Amino acid sequence: MRSRADDALAQAAVDALTGQLELAPKPGLPDPRDLNARTTRRDHRALRWSAKALAPGLAAMAAAARRTGEPTPRLRTELGAIGRCTEHSVGLAGGGHRGALWALGLLVAAAALDPRAAPRDVAATAKRIAAHPDRRAPRRPSRGSSVSARYGAAGARGEARAGFPHVRRAWDALTAARSAGATEAEARLDALLTVMSTLQDTELLYTAGPLGLRRVQTGARAVLEAGGTATEPGRRALDALDTDLHAHAWSPRGSAGLLAGALFLDSVPVRAASPARAA
């Protein structure tokens, strides 16, 4: 049976995902600017709507973790089953968010195991859950796993089994930018670019190949090296990167999902430590 704390964690994860969607300008990614573009308006609205369809599944993952009490193989198997059911529900609501569901599901479960854990401890617990194989997972390879095997990229599973290093880097970048005086939107954009600058994004590898991936990583680093999005040179570099990605129809979707994970971790100390607030 779900508790109010489980629902609060799930809502925090959905809020993180919708917060990522609302951020603009995101290079090559859906954002509110698309509402003014006839060809992409439906896509962005569908993504915002389908993000809300994640909530029941994420709450069920939190409840499963709370019942199990430890990052066991049994919990990993149960999370996989819930995740596949949630993917189906999200598909009916418009689709999308598969990578974000994987990351947020593990992080929500980890937060439920220790409601007072700090962000880095949540990521470490998620790593322990991800270390177990999902013995009931379908045996057919996914596009992401095929790309990972072809290019030697870590992929979503590798990211989780390493303790979500890019989520942690994004969270560090987020807090550093805030401390330096950036606005919340600028801090979140800098966190996204931090992920884009080093992530071996399997979506980009699939659509753009290794040369395209390196081009995107170089463009993201250029923004950060120019001083980040809070500076005029950084903003110009961001605009150039955005124009380049849209011209090539390249979308760093893996980075977007990991930013959502960082935004969730950022909310964990307040949301998870005080379940009574969800009443």
N, C-alpha and C positions, 0 to 999 in steps of 0.2 A: 504493500500500500504506500502511495506517495505521501510525503509530508509537505508542509508549507516551505520548509527549507529546500526540498527538492525542486519545487516549483520556482522558488526564488533563484536558484542556481541556473535553471533552464532559462528563465527570463533574462538573467544577466548575460547569458550566452547569446540569446536572440538580440538583445540590445547591442551587444558588441558587433554582431553581424550587420544589423541595420545601421549602426553608427559608421561602419566601414562603407556601406553602400551610399550613405549620405555625404561622404567626404568628396570634395572636388577642389581642383581638377586632379583626377587620378589617371596617370598616363596609360592609355590603352584599355582602361577598365570602365565598366558602366558607372555613371555618376549622375547627379541631378541635371547636368547639362543636357543629357540625352532626352529629357522630357520635352525639350524644344526641337528635337530632331525627329522627323516623321518616321524614319526607318528604324529607329531604335527605341521609341517611346514605350512600346509594349514590353520589350525585353526588360527594361529597368523596372517598370512597375511590377512585372511578374516576379522578378527577383526579390523585390521588397515584400510582396505578398507571400511568396513561398518561404521566405525566411521565417515567417511566423508559424508555418506548418512544422518547423523543427521542434517547437516547444514541448509537445507531449512526449516525443521520443527522447529528448534530452532529459526531461524530468524522470522518465522511466529509467534512463541510464544512471542518474543520480540515486534513485531509489534502489536499484540493483547493487550499486557500490555500497550504499549504506547498510543494506541487508547482509552483504557478503563480509564487509569489514576489513578485507585484505585484498591486495592486488594479485589475485590468484588466477590460474588458468580457467577456472570455472567462470570467474567474472569476465575475463576476456571473451570467452565464448558467448556469454549472455549479451555483452555489449555489441558483439558482431551481429547477433540475431536481431536485436532492437534496431541497430543501425540500418540493416537491410529493409526492415519494415518501414522505418522512417523515410528512407530513400523513396520507397513506393508512394508514401503519403505526400512527400514533397513533389514528386513527379506529377501527381494529380493536381497539385496546387500551382503548377507552372514550371517546376524543375529547377535545376541548378543547385549549387552549394554542396556538392558531393565532397569536395576536399575540405571545406569548412566543417562539414558534419563530422568527418573523421577526426580532425584536430579538436574541435569543440567537445565532441563526445568523450574523448579520452580525458580532456582537461576538466570537464564537468564531473566525471566519475572520480577523478583524483581529488578534486576539491571536496566532494561528498565524503570521501574516506577520511579526510582530516579537515573539518570545517574551519580551523584556525590556522591553517598552513599559510606561509608566505608564498608569494608568486613562484619563486624558484623551487620551493619545496613541492608545490603543486606539479610543476613540470617534471621534477624528479620522480614523483609517484606515477605520473602518466607514463614515463619511460618504463617503469617496472610493470605496468599493465601491458604495454605494447610489446614487451619482450616475449610474452607468451603467444604461441600460434593460435589462430582461430581455426579449430579443427573442423568446424562445420561450414567454413567459407566455401563458396563455389570454386571449383578447380580451374575454371576458364580464366585465362589472363585478362586483366583490364588493359586499357590503352596506356594508362600511366605505368603499370608494371612492365609492359612491353617496351616502352620508351626507356624506362630505367635500365632494363637489361641491355638494350642496344647501346646506350651511351654511357653506362656506368654511373648514372645519377642516383642519388639516394632515394629520391621520390618521397611520397607521403609516408610510407612505412619506415623508411630509413630515418626521416626527420623525427618521427615519433620515438623510434628505438634509440635515437641519440639524445632524447630528452628535450626535443623541440628547441634546438639551438637558435633557429631564426626567430622563433617566438620570443625567446629570452633577449636576443639582440634588439628586436623591435621594442620590447618593453624598456630596455636600457636607453634606447634612443629617444623614446617617448618622454621618459622622466628627465633625461639630460636636456632636451629641447625646452621643456617647460621651465626647468631651472634657469635656462639661459634667457628666458623672457619671451619665448615664442608663444603665439596664440595656440589654443587647443587644436585648431585645424592644421596649423603649420607643424605642430609637434607630431600629429598623426601622419601627415604627409612625409615628414622626415623619417618616421618609423617605417612607413611603407617602402620608401626608397632605400633604407638600410637593408631591408629584406631583398629587394630587387637587385641590389648591387652585388650580392654573392650567391643567391639561391640558384641552384640548378633546376629551374622550373620546367617540369616535364611537359606542361602545356606549350611553353615556348619552344622547347626542343622538338616537339611534334610539328608545330606550325612553321617555325623559323629555322630550325636546325641549329647546330652549335655556333655558327657564325652569327646568326640572328640573336641567339641568347647572349653571346659576348657583347654584341652591340647594345643590347638593352642594359646589361650590367654596367657597361662603360658609361652610358648615358645617365644612369642612376647615380653612379659615383661622381659624375661631373656636377650634378646638382649639389650633392653633399660637400664636395670639395670647394664649390663656389660660396659656401657659407650656409647652405640649406635654404629651405623655402621662405624663411623669414627675411632673407636679404634680396635686394634687387637683382644681383647677378645670379643668385640661386633660382629666383623666380623665372628669369629669362631662360636658364638652362632647363627648367622644368617644362616651360612652354615648348621648347625645341624638342624635348623628349616626347612630350605628348603628341605633338604634330607628327613626329617620325613614326610612333607606334600606330597611330590611327591611319596614316598613309599606307602602312604595310599590313594593317588588320592583325597586328600582333597583340595578344592579351596576356599579361602576366597573372593569370588567375590564381596560381599557387601562392603568389605573394599576398594577394588579397585575403585569402583564407587564413594565412598565418598572421596577418595584421589583426584579423578578428580574434584570433587566439590571444594575441598580446593585449588587446582591449579587454578581453574577458579576464585575463590575469590581473590587469590593472584594477578591475572591479572586485576581485575576490576578497581582499581583506575587509571591505565594508559589507558586501552582500552575504558572504558565507559565515562570517563570524557573528552576525547578529540576526539569526533566523526569525526572531520575534518581530523584526521590522517588516517582514513579508505579510504579517497578519492584516 
